[in-house]
Amino acid sequence: MPEVDDETVPLTVRDGDDRIELAVEPGRTLRDALLDAGLSPYAAATRRLNCDGRGLCATCGVRIREGPPPEHWHDRLADRFGYPRLSCQVTVDGPMNVELVDKLVWGSREQPDGEE
């Protein structure tokens, strides 16, 4: 686990069965922190075809299990309806726990317990 100090905050990332612990400089976007760590919030096709973090293409979605409340309009709607939140619109300012999303079927949302 990377050492978290006064100048970084802990970020835990779940990628399938893997759990990765990162120490991130506060103020970075979640998208940039993930990419710098060699983790991609994108599907295979959108790794090269995306808007470079401007919040326009909605391809960098992740599940935020613990972290900041949504601020960006798209982020608020995604959170409200159970869709992944855009990692390019989330600032890492405190400890976070996120999950990379399997994007074989784009736009899937979490179902409430008991629904399919």
Buried (B, 14 or more C-beta within 10 A) or exposed (E): EEEBEEEBBBBBBBBEEEEBEBBBEEEBBBBBBBBEBEBBBBBEEBEEEBBEBEBEBBBBBBBBEEBBEBEBEBBBEBBEEEBBBBBBBBBBEEEBBBBBBEBEEEEBEEEEEEEE
